Amino acid sequence: MADISKTVRVELHAPDLEELRGVLQAGLEDNFAEVQVSVVECPDLTKEPFQFPVKGLCGSPRITDVGGVPYLVPVVQKHKVEYNMNTISKELELPGAFILGAAAAPSRIVGMNAEVIEVRAKKRTGGHSLVTALRKTLEGRYPEKSLALGGTFVIQKGKAKIHIMPREFSVCPLNTNDEVNNWLKHFEVSAPLICQSVLVSRDPGLDLRVEHTHCFSHHGEGGHYYIDTTPDSVEYLGYFMPAEFIYRIDRPKETHGVGRD
Protein backbone atom coordinates (compact mmCIF):
# COMPACT_ATOMS: atom_id res chain seq x y z
CA MET A 1 0.00 0.00 0.00
CA ALA A 2 1.18 3.51 -0.78
CA ASP A 3 2.28 5.81 2.00
CA ILE A 4 0.52 9.14 1.67
CA SER A 5 1.78 12.65 2.20
CA LYS A 6 -0.10 15.49 3.87
CA THR A 7 -3.73 15.92 2.81
CA VAL A 8 -4.98 19.39 1.85
CA ARG A 9 -8.66 20.30 2.22
CA VAL A 10 -10.22 23.15 0.21
CA GLU A 11 -13.79 24.37 0.55
CA LEU A 12 -15.68 24.55 -2.75
CA HIS A 13 -18.45 26.82 -3.94
CA ALA A 14 -21.67 24.81 -3.75
CA PRO A 15 -24.72 26.70 -5.07
CA ASP A 16 -28.17 25.45 -4.16
CA LEU A 17 -29.57 22.80 -6.46
CA GLU A 18 -32.21 24.99 -8.07
CA GLU A 19 -29.58 27.53 -9.10
CA LEU A 20 -27.41 24.75 -10.51
CA ARG A 21 -30.38 23.31 -12.36
CA GLY A 22 -30.90 26.53 -14.29
CA VAL A 23 -27.20 26.99 -15.05
CA LEU A 24 -26.79 23.44 -16.35
CA GLN A 25 -30.01 23.53 -18.35
CA ALA A 26 -28.84 26.61 -20.26
CA GLY A 27 -25.28 25.37 -20.72
CA LEU A 28 -26.10 21.87 -21.93
CA GLU A 29 -28.49 23.23 -24.54
CA ASP A 30 -25.39 24.43 -26.40
CA ASN A 31 -24.17 20.83 -26.71
CA PHE A 32 -27.32 18.69 -26.99
CA ALA A 33 -30.52 18.96 -29.02
CA GLU A 34 -32.73 17.79 -26.15
CA VAL A 35 -31.96 18.64 -22.51
CA GLN A 36 -33.96 18.36 -19.30
CA VAL A 37 -32.28 19.19 -15.99
CA SER A 38 -34.32 18.72 -12.81
CA VAL A 39 -33.97 18.56 -9.04
CA VAL A 40 -35.22 15.15 -7.92
CA GLU A 41 -34.95 12.61 -5.15
CA CYS A 42 -32.03 10.33 -5.95
CA PRO A 43 -33.35 7.00 -7.23
CA ASP A 44 -32.46 3.71 -5.56
CA LEU A 45 -29.02 3.02 -7.01
CA THR A 46 -28.99 -0.57 -5.76
CA LYS A 47 -31.46 -1.38 -8.54
CA GLU A 48 -30.97 -1.83 -12.28
CA PRO A 49 -29.10 -0.60 -14.15
CA PHE A 50 -26.72 0.71 -11.47
CA GLN A 51 -26.59 -2.11 -8.89
CA PHE A 52 -24.42 -0.05 -6.52
CA PRO A 53 -23.87 -1.26 -2.93
CA VAL A 54 -25.83 1.64 -1.39
CA LYS A 55 -29.14 3.24 -2.28
CA GLY A 56 -28.28 6.82 -3.08
CA LEU A 57 -26.11 9.92 -3.12
CA CYS A 58 -26.48 11.67 0.22
CA GLY A 59 -24.75 12.77 3.40
CA SER A 60 -21.65 14.99 3.25
CA PRO A 61 -20.62 15.09 -0.41
CA ARG A 62 -16.95 15.73 -1.05
CA ILE A 63 -14.44 14.76 -3.69
CA THR A 64 -10.84 13.67 -3.58
CA ASP A 65 -7.94 13.45 -5.98
CA VAL A 66 -5.55 10.75 -4.78
CA GLY A 67 -2.03 10.53 -6.16
CA GLY A 68 -1.95 11.43 -9.82
CA VAL A 69 -0.85 10.60 -13.34
CA PRO A 70 2.76 11.64 -12.56
CA TYR A 71 2.98 8.48 -10.45
CA LEU A 72 2.20 6.42 -13.59
CA VAL A 73 4.06 8.19 -16.41
CA PRO A 74 6.63 8.65 -17.76
CA VAL A 75 7.67 5.65 -15.63
CA VAL A 76 5.43 3.94 -13.07
CA GLN A 77 6.25 4.37 -9.38
CA LYS A 78 4.93 1.02 -8.20
CA HIS A 79 4.81 2.03 -4.55
CA LYS A 80 2.21 4.65 -5.56
CA VAL A 81 -0.31 2.57 -7.53
CA GLU A 82 -2.35 1.03 -4.71
CA TYR A 83 -4.14 2.88 -1.92
CA ASN A 84 -6.17 1.56 1.01
CA MET A 85 -9.74 2.85 0.72
CA ASN A 86 -10.24 2.69 4.49
CA THR A 87 -7.25 5.00 4.90
CA ILE A 88 -8.58 7.30 2.18
CA SER A 89 -12.01 7.55 3.83
CA LYS A 90 -10.34 8.56 7.11
CA GLU A 91 -8.35 11.24 5.27
CA LEU A 92 -11.70 12.50 3.95
CA GLU A 93 -12.95 12.75 7.55
CA LEU A 94 -15.68 10.24 6.64
CA PRO A 95 -14.52 6.85 7.94
CA GLY A 96 -16.53 4.10 6.30
CA ALA A 97 -17.70 6.38 3.48
CA PHE A 98 -19.24 5.13 0.24
CA ILE A 99 -16.69 6.07 -2.43
CA LEU A 100 -17.96 6.37 -5.98
CA GLY A 101 -16.15 7.31 -9.14
CA ALA A 102 -13.01 7.13 -11.22
CA ALA A 103 -11.53 9.67 -8.85
CA ALA A 104 -14.12 9.75 -6.07
CA ALA A 105 -17.37 11.31 -4.97
CA PRO A 106 -17.95 9.92 -1.49
CA SER A 107 -20.84 10.32 0.90
CA ARG A 108 -21.68 8.84 4.28
CA ILE A 109 -24.66 6.49 4.25
CA VAL A 110 -27.44 8.00 6.35
CA GLY A 111 -30.31 5.69 5.47
CA MET A 112 -32.14 7.92 3.01
CA ASN A 113 -31.63 9.50 -0.37
CA ALA A 114 -31.01 13.20 -0.84
CA GLU A 115 -32.10 15.51 -3.62
CA VAL A 116 -29.79 15.52 -6.61
CA ILE A 117 -29.48 17.06 -10.03
CA GLU A 118 -30.99 14.83 -12.70
CA VAL A 119 -29.66 15.35 -16.23
CA ARG A 120 -31.35 13.98 -19.33
CA ALA A 121 -29.67 14.76 -22.65
CA LYS A 122 -30.12 13.43 -26.18
CA LYS A 123 -28.54 13.98 -29.61
CA ARG A 124 -25.17 15.62 -29.08
CA THR A 125 -24.79 18.66 -31.35
CA GLY A 126 -21.57 20.06 -29.86
CA GLY A 127 -18.02 18.81 -29.62
CA HIS A 128 -17.94 18.09 -25.89
CA SER A 129 -18.71 14.93 -23.97
CA LEU A 130 -21.45 15.14 -21.35
CA VAL A 131 -18.85 15.48 -18.58
CA THR A 132 -16.85 18.17 -20.37
CA ALA A 133 -20.05 20.06 -21.22
CA LEU A 134 -21.05 20.05 -17.55
CA ARG A 135 -17.59 21.20 -16.45
CA LYS A 136 -17.29 23.97 -19.04
CA THR A 137 -20.80 25.20 -18.23
CA LEU A 138 -19.81 25.64 -14.57
CA GLU A 139 -16.47 27.17 -15.53
CA GLY A 140 -18.20 29.71 -17.74
CA ARG A 141 -20.85 30.66 -15.17
CA TYR A 142 -18.51 30.79 -12.15
CA PRO A 143 -15.11 31.76 -13.63
CA GLU A 144 -13.54 32.84 -10.33
CA LYS A 145 -14.85 29.97 -8.20
CA SER A 146 -14.18 26.25 -7.94
CA LEU A 147 -17.20 23.95 -8.12
CA ALA A 148 -17.28 20.18 -8.30
CA LEU A 149 -19.89 17.61 -9.23
CA GLY A 150 -19.75 13.91 -8.55
CA GLY A 151 -22.19 11.20 -9.45
CA THR A 152 -23.25 8.65 -11.98
CA PHE A 153 -24.82 8.58 -15.42
CA VAL A 154 -26.01 5.98 -17.88
CA ILE A 155 -25.43 6.04 -21.60
CA GLN A 156 -28.81 4.54 -22.44
CA LYS A 157 -28.43 4.47 -26.22
CA GLY A 158 -25.45 4.75 -28.53
CA LYS A 159 -21.77 3.91 -28.32
CA ALA A 160 -18.74 5.46 -26.62
CA LYS A 161 -14.98 5.72 -27.01
CA ILE A 162 -13.06 4.25 -24.06
CA HIS A 163 -9.61 3.01 -23.16
CA ILE A 164 -8.24 0.41 -20.80
CA MET A 165 -4.68 0.06 -19.55
CA PRO A 166 -2.55 -2.90 -20.63
CA ARG A 167 -1.94 -5.60 -18.03
CA GLU A 168 1.66 -4.47 -17.56
CA PHE A 169 3.03 -0.96 -17.17
CA SER A 170 5.23 0.31 -19.97
CA VAL A 171 8.92 -0.52 -19.60
CA CYS A 172 9.75 2.48 -21.81
CA PRO A 173 9.21 6.02 -20.53
CA LEU A 174 6.01 7.64 -21.83
CA ASN A 175 6.91 11.29 -22.27
CA THR A 176 4.12 12.60 -24.53
CA ASN A 177 0.37 12.23 -24.90
CA ASP A 178 0.92 10.39 -28.19
CA GLU A 179 3.17 7.86 -26.47
CA VAL A 180 0.60 7.36 -23.70
CA ASN A 181 -2.24 6.93 -26.21
CA ASN A 182 -0.23 4.43 -28.26
CA TRP A 183 0.36 2.38 -25.11
CA LEU A 184 -3.29 2.41 -24.01
CA LYS A 185 -5.84 0.09 -25.63
CA HIS A 186 -8.75 1.95 -27.24
CA PHE A 187 -12.20 0.53 -27.98
CA GLU A 188 -15.70 1.51 -29.01
CA VAL A 189 -18.28 0.07 -26.61
CA SER A 190 -22.07 -0.15 -26.66
CA ALA A 191 -24.88 1.03 -24.40
CA PRO A 192 -26.13 0.57 -21.81
CA LEU A 193 -23.03 1.83 -20.00
CA ILE A 194 -23.02 2.88 -16.34
CA CYS A 195 -20.52 5.66 -15.67
CA GLN A 196 -19.07 7.06 -12.46
CA SER A 197 -17.74 10.57 -12.78
CA VAL A 198 -16.21 13.53 -10.99
CA LEU A 199 -15.45 16.98 -12.39
CA VAL A 200 -14.05 20.25 -11.09
CA SER A 201 -14.82 23.51 -12.86
CA ARG A 202 -11.56 25.22 -11.87
CA ASP A 203 -8.43 23.82 -10.25
CA PRO A 204 -7.88 25.81 -7.02
CA GLY A 205 -4.12 25.26 -7.24
CA LEU A 206 -4.06 21.57 -6.26
CA ASP A 207 -2.76 20.03 -9.53
CA LEU A 208 -6.04 18.22 -10.14
CA ARG A 209 -7.29 16.02 -12.90
CA VAL A 210 -10.29 18.25 -13.56
CA GLU A 211 -12.51 15.49 -14.93
CA HIS A 212 -12.37 11.72 -14.79
CA THR A 213 -14.98 9.13 -15.71
CA HIS A 214 -14.99 5.34 -15.79
CA CYS A 215 -17.81 3.18 -17.09
CA PHE A 216 -18.87 -0.44 -16.80
CA SER A 217 -21.70 -2.57 -18.11
CA HIS A 218 -23.54 -5.79 -17.40
CA HIS A 219 -22.46 -7.12 -20.80
CA GLY A 220 -18.72 -7.08 -20.11
CA GLU A 221 -17.61 -3.77 -21.64
CA GLY A 222 -16.17 -0.75 -19.88
CA GLY A 223 -13.17 1.49 -19.28
CA HIS A 224 -12.14 5.14 -19.17
CA TYR A 225 -14.83 7.21 -20.91
CA TYR A 226 -13.89 9.91 -23.41
CA ILE A 227 -17.02 10.74 -25.41
CA ASP A 228 -19.91 9.11 -27.22
CA THR A 229 -19.26 8.14 -30.85
CA THR A 230 -22.90 8.22 -31.97
CA PRO A 231 -23.97 11.84 -31.46
CA ASP A 232 -27.18 11.54 -33.49
CA SER A 233 -28.60 8.74 -31.35
CA VAL A 234 -26.92 9.03 -27.95
CA GLU A 235 -29.08 9.35 -24.83
CA TYR A 236 -27.81 10.15 -21.33
CA LEU A 237 -29.44 9.96 -17.90
CA GLY A 238 -27.39 11.15 -14.94
CA TYR A 239 -27.56 12.03 -11.25
CA PHE A 240 -25.08 14.46 -9.70
CA MET A 241 -24.41 16.28 -6.43
CA PRO A 242 -22.24 19.34 -5.82
CA ALA A 243 -19.35 18.71 -3.46
CA GLU A 244 -18.71 20.82 -0.38
CA PHE A 245 -14.98 20.13 -0.10
CA ILE A 246 -12.12 18.68 -2.09
CA TYR A 247 -9.36 16.70 -0.41
CA ARG A 248 -6.03 16.52 -2.24
CA ILE A 249 -4.31 13.36 -1.03
CA ASP A 250 -0.70 12.37 -1.75
CA ARG A 251 -0.10 15.08 -4.34
CA PRO A 252 2.98 14.35 -6.50
CA LYS A 253 5.88 16.67 -5.76
CA GLU A 254 7.00 16.57 -9.40
CA THR A 255 4.21 17.01 -11.92
CA HIS A 256 3.41 17.35 -15.62
CA GLY A 257 0.39 17.56 -17.91
CA VAL A 258 0.86 14.31 -19.85
CA GLY A 259 -1.83 11.62 -19.86
CA ARG A 260 -4.74 13.57 -18.39
CA ASP A 261 -7.32 13.24 -21.19
C-alpha positions as a Markdown table, in Angstrom:
| # | Residue | x | y | z |
|---|---|---|---|---|
| 1 | Met | 0.0 | 0.0 | 0.0 |
| 2 | Ala | 1.2 | 3.5 | -0.8 |
| 3 | Asp | 2.3 | 5.8 | 2.0 |
| 4 | Ile | 0.5 | 9.1 | 1.7 |
| 5 | Ser | 1.8 | 12.7 | 2.2 |
| 6 | Lys | -0.1 | 15.5 | 3.9 |
| 7 | Thr | -3.7 | 15.9 | 2.8 |
| 8 | Val | -5.0 | 19.4 | 1.8 |
| 9 | Arg | -8.7 | 20.3 | 2.2 |
| 10 | Val | -10.2 | 23.1 | 0.2 |
| 11 | Glu | -13.8 | 24.4 | 0.6 |
| 12 | Leu | -15.7 | 24.5 | -2.7 |
| 13 | His | -18.4 | 26.8 | -3.9 |
| 14 | Ala | -21.7 | 24.8 | -3.7 |
| 15 | Pro | -24.7 | 26.7 | -5.1 |
| 16 | Asp | -28.2 | 25.5 | -4.2 |
| 17 | Leu | -29.6 | 22.8 | -6.5 |
| 18 | Glu | -32.2 | 25.0 | -8.1 |
| 19 | Glu | -29.6 | 27.5 | -9.1 |
| 20 | Leu | -27.4 | 24.8 | -10.5 |
| 21 | Arg | -30.4 | 23.3 | -12.4 |
| 22 | Gly | -30.9 | 26.5 | -14.3 |
| 23 | Val | -27.2 | 27.0 | -15.1 |
| 24 | Leu | -26.8 | 23.4 | -16.3 |
| 25 | Gln | -30.0 | 23.5 | -18.4 |
| 26 | Ala | -28.8 | 26.6 | -20.3 |
| 27 | Gly | -25.3 | 25.4 | -20.7 |
| 28 | Leu | -26.1 | 21.9 | -21.9 |
| 29 | Glu | -28.5 | 23.2 | -24.5 |
| 30 | Asp | -25.4 | 24.4 | -26.4 |
| 31 | Asn | -24.2 | 20.8 | -26.7 |
| 32 | Phe | -27.3 | 18.7 | -27.0 |
| 33 | Ala | -30.5 | 19.0 | -29.0 |
| 34 | Glu | -32.7 | 17.8 | -26.1 |
| 35 | Val | -32.0 | 18.6 | -22.5 |
| 36 | Gln | -34.0 | 18.4 | -19.3 |
| 37 | Val | -32.3 | 19.2 | -16.0 |
| 38 | Ser | -34.3 | 18.7 | -12.8 |
| 39 | Val | -34.0 | 18.6 | -9.0 |
| 40 | Val | -35.2 | 15.1 | -7.9 |
| 41 | Glu | -34.9 | 12.6 | -5.1 |
| 42 | Cys | -32.0 | 10.3 | -5.9 |
| 43 | Pro | -33.3 | 7.0 | -7.2 |
| 44 | Asp | -32.5 | 3.7 | -5.6 |
| 45 | Leu | -29.0 | 3.0 | -7.0 |
| 46 | Thr | -29.0 | -0.6 | -5.8 |
| 47 | Lys | -31.5 | -1.4 | -8.5 |
| 48 | Glu | -31.0 | -1.8 | -12.3 |
| 49 | Pro | -29.1 | -0.6 | -14.2 |
| 50 | Phe | -26.7 | 0.7 | -11.5 |
| 51 | Gln | -26.6 | -2.1 | -8.9 |
| 52 | Phe | -24.4 | -0.1 | -6.5 |
| 53 | Pro | -23.9 | -1.3 | -2.9 |
| 54 | Val | -25.8 | 1.6 | -1.4 |
| 55 | Lys | -29.1 | 3.2 | -2.3 |
| 56 | Gly | -28.3 | 6.8 | -3.1 |
| 57 | Leu | -26.1 | 9.9 | -3.1 |
| 58 | Cys | -26.5 | 11.7 | 0.2 |
| 59 | Gly | -24.7 | 12.8 | 3.4 |
| 60 | Ser | -21.6 | 15.0 | 3.2 |
| 61 | Pro | -20.6 | 15.1 | -0.4 |
| 62 | Arg | -17.0 | 15.7 | -1.1 |
| 63 | Ile | -14.4 | 14.8 | -3.7 |
| 64 | Thr | -10.8 | 13.7 | -3.6 |
| 65 | Asp | -7.9 | 13.5 | -6.0 |
| 66 | Val | -5.5 | 10.8 | -4.8 |
| 67 | Gly | -2.0 | 10.5 | -6.2 |
| 68 | Gly | -2.0 | 11.4 | -9.8 |
| 69 | Val | -0.9 | 10.6 | -13.3 |
| 70 | Pro | 2.8 | 11.6 | -12.6 |
| 71 | Tyr | 3.0 | 8.5 | -10.5 |
| 72 | Leu | 2.2 | 6.4 | -13.6 |
| 73 | Val | 4.1 | 8.2 | -16.4 |
| 74 | Pro | 6.6 | 8.7 | -17.8 |
| 75 | Val | 7.7 | 5.6 | -15.6 |
| 76 | Val | 5.4 | 3.9 | -13.1 |
| 77 | Gln | 6.2 | 4.4 | -9.4 |
| 78 | Lys | 4.9 | 1.0 | -8.2 |
| 79 | His | 4.8 | 2.0 | -4.5 |
| 80 | Lys | 2.2 | 4.7 | -5.6 |
| 81 | Val | -0.3 | 2.6 | -7.5 |
| 82 | Glu | -2.4 | 1.0 | -4.7 |
| 83 | Tyr | -4.1 | 2.9 | -1.9 |
| 84 | Asn | -6.2 | 1.6 | 1.0 |
| 85 | Met | -9.7 | 2.9 | 0.7 |
| 86 | Asn | -10.2 | 2.7 | 4.5 |
| 87 | Thr | -7.3 | 5.0 | 4.9 |
| 88 | Ile | -8.6 | 7.3 | 2.2 |
| 89 | Ser | -12.0 | 7.5 | 3.8 |
| 90 | Lys | -10.3 | 8.6 | 7.1 |
| 91 | Glu | -8.4 | 11.2 | 5.3 |
| 92 | Leu | -11.7 | 12.5 | 3.9 |
| 93 | Glu | -13.0 | 12.8 | 7.5 |
| 94 | Leu | -15.7 | 10.2 | 6.6 |
| 95 | Pro | -14.5 | 6.9 | 7.9 |
| 96 | Gly | -16.5 | 4.1 | 6.3 |
| 97 | Ala | -17.7 | 6.4 | 3.5 |
| 98 | Phe | -19.2 | 5.1 | 0.2 |
| 99 | Ile | -16.7 | 6.1 | -2.4 |
| 100 | Leu | -18.0 | 6.4 | -6.0 |
| 101 | Gly | -16.1 | 7.3 | -9.1 |
| 102 | Ala | -13.0 | 7.1 | -11.2 |
| 103 | Ala | -11.5 | 9.7 | -8.9 |
| 104 | Ala | -14.1 | 9.7 | -6.1 |
| 105 | Ala | -17.4 | 11.3 | -5.0 |
| 106 | Pro | -17.9 | 9.9 | -1.5 |
| 107 | Ser | -20.8 | 10.3 | 0.9 |
| 108 | Arg | -21.7 | 8.8 | 4.3 |
| 109 | Ile | -24.7 | 6.5 | 4.2 |
| 110 | Val | -27.4 | 8.0 | 6.3 |
| 111 | Gly | -30.3 | 5.7 | 5.5 |
| 112 | Met | -32.1 | 7.9 | 3.0 |
| 113 | Asn | -31.6 | 9.5 | -0.4 |
| 114 | Ala | -31.0 | 13.2 | -0.8 |
| 115 | Glu | -32.1 | 15.5 | -3.6 |
| 116 | Val | -29.8 | 15.5 | -6.6 |
| 117 | Ile | -29.5 | 17.1 | -10.0 |
| 118 | Glu | -31.0 | 14.8 | -12.7 |
| 119 | Val | -29.7 | 15.3 | -16.2 |
| 120 | Arg | -31.4 | 14.0 | -19.3 |
| 121 | Ala | -29.7 | 14.8 | -22.6 |
| 122 | Lys | -30.1 | 13.4 | -26.2 |
| 123 | Lys | -28.5 | 14.0 | -29.6 |
| 124 | Arg | -25.2 | 15.6 | -29.1 |
| 125 | Thr | -24.8 | 18.7 | -31.3 |
| 126 | Gly | -21.6 | 20.1 | -29.9 |
| 127 | Gly | -18.0 | 18.8 | -29.6 |
| 128 | His | -17.9 | 18.1 | -25.9 |
| 129 | Ser | -18.7 | 14.9 | -24.0 |
| 130 | Leu | -21.4 | 15.1 | -21.3 |
| 131 | Val | -18.9 | 15.5 | -18.6 |
| 132 | Thr | -16.8 | 18.2 | -20.4 |
| 133 | Ala | -20.0 | 20.1 | -21.2 |
| 134 | Leu | -21.0 | 20.0 | -17.5 |
| 135 | Arg | -17.6 | 21.2 | -16.5 |
| 136 | Lys | -17.3 | 24.0 | -19.0 |
| 137 | Thr | -20.8 | 25.2 | -18.2 |
| 138 | Leu | -19.8 | 25.6 | -14.6 |
| 139 | Glu | -16.5 | 27.2 | -15.5 |
| 140 | Gly | -18.2 | 29.7 | -17.7 |
| 141 | Arg | -20.9 | 30.7 | -15.2 |
| 142 | Tyr | -18.5 | 30.8 | -12.2 |
| 143 | Pro | -15.1 | 31.8 | -13.6 |
| 144 | Glu | -13.5 | 32.8 | -10.3 |
| 145 | Lys | -14.9 | 30.0 | -8.2 |
| 146 | Ser | -14.2 | 26.3 | -7.9 |
| 147 | Leu | -17.2 | 24.0 | -8.1 |
| 148 | Ala | -17.3 | 20.2 | -8.3 |
| 149 | Leu | -19.9 | 17.6 | -9.2 |
| 150 | Gly | -19.8 | 13.9 | -8.6 |
| 151 | Gly | -22.2 | 11.2 | -9.4 |
| 152 | Thr | -23.3 | 8.6 | -12.0 |
| 153 | Phe | -24.8 | 8.6 | -15.4 |
| 154 | Val | -26.0 | 6.0 | -17.9 |
| 155 | Ile | -25.4 | 6.0 | -21.6 |
| 156 | Gln | -28.8 | 4.5 | -22.4 |
| 157 | Lys | -28.4 | 4.5 | -26.2 |
| 158 | Gly | -25.5 | 4.7 | -28.5 |
| 159 | Lys | -21.8 | 3.9 | -28.3 |
| 160 | Ala | -18.7 | 5.5 | -26.6 |
| 161 | Lys | -15.0 | 5.7 | -27.0 |
| 162 | Ile | -13.1 | 4.3 | -24.1 |
| 163 | His | -9.6 | 3.0 | -23.2 |
| 164 | Ile | -8.2 | 0.4 | -20.8 |
| 165 | Met | -4.7 | 0.1 | -19.5 |
| 166 | Pro | -2.5 | -2.9 | -20.6 |
| 167 | Arg | -1.9 | -5.6 | -18.0 |
| 168 | Glu | 1.7 | -4.5 | -17.6 |
| 169 | Phe | 3.0 | -1.0 | -17.2 |
| 170 | Ser | 5.2 | 0.3 | -20.0 |
| 171 | Val | 8.9 | -0.5 | -19.6 |
| 172 | Cys | 9.7 | 2.5 | -21.8 |
| 173 | Pro | 9.2 | 6.0 | -20.5 |
| 174 | Leu | 6.0 | 7.6 | -21.8 |
| 175 | Asn | 6.9 | 11.3 | -22.3 |
| 176 | Thr | 4.1 | 12.6 | -24.5 |
| 177 | Asn | 0.4 | 12.2 | -24.9 |
| 178 | Asp | 0.9 | 10.4 | -28.2 |
| 179 | Glu | 3.2 | 7.9 | -26.5 |
| 180 | Val | 0.6 | 7.4 | -23.7 |
| 181 | Asn | -2.2 | 6.9 | -26.2 |
| 182 | Asn | -0.2 | 4.4 | -28.3 |
| 183 | Trp | 0.4 | 2.4 | -25.1 |
| 184 | Leu | -3.3 | 2.4 | -24.0 |
| 185 | Lys | -5.8 | 0.1 | -25.6 |
| 186 | His | -8.7 | 2.0 | -27.2 |
| 187 | Phe | -12.2 | 0.5 | -28.0 |
| 188 | Glu | -15.7 | 1.5 | -29.0 |
| 189 | Val | -18.3 | 0.1 | -26.6 |
| 190 | Ser | -22.1 | -0.2 | -26.7 |
| 191 | Ala | -24.9 | 1.0 | -24.4 |
| 192 | Pro | -26.1 | 0.6 | -21.8 |
| 193 | Leu | -23.0 | 1.8 | -20.0 |
| 194 | Ile | -23.0 | 2.9 | -16.3 |
| 195 | Cys | -20.5 | 5.7 | -15.7 |
| 196 | Gln | -19.1 | 7.1 | -12.5 |
| 197 | Ser | -17.7 | 10.6 | -12.8 |
| 198 | Val | -16.2 | 13.5 | -11.0 |
| 199 | Leu | -15.5 | 17.0 | -12.4 |
| 200 | Val | -14.0 | 20.3 | -11.1 |
| 201 | Ser | -14.8 | 23.5 | -12.9 |
| 202 | Arg | -11.6 | 25.2 | -11.9 |
| 203 | Asp | -8.4 | 23.8 | -10.2 |
| 204 | Pro | -7.9 | 25.8 | -7.0 |
| 205 | Gly | -4.1 | 25.3 | -7.2 |
| 206 | Leu | -4.1 | 21.6 | -6.3 |
| 207 | Asp | -2.8 | 20.0 | -9.5 |
| 208 | Leu | -6.0 | 18.2 | -10.1 |
| 209 | Arg | -7.3 | 16.0 | -12.9 |
| 210 | Val | -10.3 | 18.2 | -13.6 |
| 211 | Glu | -12.5 | 15.5 | -14.9 |
| 212 | His | -12.4 | 11.7 | -14.8 |
| 213 | Thr | -15.0 | 9.1 | -15.7 |
| 214 | His | -15.0 | 5.3 | -15.8 |
| 215 | Cys | -17.8 | 3.2 | -17.1 |
| 216 | Phe | -18.9 | -0.4 | -16.8 |
| 217 | Ser | -21.7 | -2.6 | -18.1 |
| 218 | His | -23.5 | -5.8 | -17.4 |
| 219 | His | -22.5 | -7.1 | -20.8 |
| 220 | Gly | -18.7 | -7.1 | -20.1 |
| 221 | Glu | -17.6 | -3.8 | -21.6 |
| 222 | Gly | -16.2 | -0.7 | -19.9 |
| 223 | Gly | -13.2 | 1.5 | -19.3 |
| 224 | His | -12.1 | 5.1 | -19.2 |
| 225 | Tyr | -14.8 | 7.2 | -20.9 |
| 226 | Tyr | -13.9 | 9.9 | -23.4 |
| 227 | Ile | -17.0 | 10.7 | -25.4 |
| 228 | Asp | -19.9 | 9.1 | -27.2 |
| 229 | Thr | -19.3 | 8.1 | -30.8 |
| 230 | Thr | -22.9 | 8.2 | -32.0 |
| 231 | Pro | -24.0 | 11.8 | -31.5 |
| 232 | Asp | -27.2 | 11.5 | -33.5 |
| 233 | Ser | -28.6 | 8.7 | -31.3 |
| 234 | Val | -26.9 | 9.0 | -27.9 |
| 235 | Glu | -29.1 | 9.3 | -24.8 |
| 236 | Tyr | -27.8 | 10.1 | -21.3 |
| 237 | Leu | -29.4 | 10.0 | -17.9 |
| 238 | Gly | -27.4 | 11.1 | -14.9 |
| 239 | Tyr | -27.6 | 12.0 | -11.2 |
| 240 | Phe | -25.1 | 14.5 | -9.7 |
| 241 | Met | -24.4 | 16.3 | -6.4 |
| 242 | Pro | -22.2 | 19.3 | -5.8 |
| 243 | Ala | -19.3 | 18.7 | -3.5 |
| 244 | Glu | -18.7 | 20.8 | -0.4 |
| 245 | Phe | -15.0 | 20.1 | -0.1 |
| 246 | Ile | -12.1 | 18.7 | -2.1 |
| 247 | Tyr | -9.4 | 16.7 | -0.4 |
| 248 | Arg | -6.0 | 16.5 | -2.2 |
| 249 | Ile | -4.3 | 13.4 | -1.0 |
| 250 | Asp | -0.7 | 12.4 | -1.7 |
| 251 | Arg | -0.1 | 15.1 | -4.3 |
| 252 | Pro | 3.0 | 14.4 | -6.5 |
| 253 | Lys | 5.9 | 16.7 | -5.8 |
| 254 | Glu | 7.0 | 16.6 | -9.4 |
| 255 | Thr | 4.2 | 17.0 | -11.9 |
| 256 | His | 3.4 | 17.4 | -15.6 |
| 257 | Gly | 0.4 | 17.6 | -17.9 |
| 258 | Val | 0.9 | 14.3 | -19.8 |
| 259 | Gly | -1.8 | 11.6 | -19.9 |
| 260 | Arg | -4.7 | 13.6 | -18.4 |
| 261 | Asp | -7.3 | 13.2 | -21.2 |
